[in-house]
């Protein structure tokens, strides 16, 4: 890894970079009285996942924890409580 300082001098340092499999989140509206949404993604063996949501990007609320391979699904029944909701998945080895 090349490291540059403010005087444009280069140095070199060894770093370990871990690349996790990037889960792709699929959102599917569910036509129910509560207007729920089904959130799903494919997990990879050896990794743990935390599904989180936010309405303001300041505080992420954990919704569910998953681990292992295969499709993971969560149904969010609280979608109508906020005007906008954003989701993300935290990945841990």
PyMOL commands that set and color helices and strands:
alter all, ss='L'
color gray80, all
select helices_A, chain A and resi 79-81
alter helices_A, ss='H'
color red, helices_A
select strands_A, chain A and resi 2-4+10-12+26-30+36-43+48-54+61-67+70-76+86-92
alter strands_A, ss='S'
color yellow, strands_A
deselect
rebuild
show_as cartoon
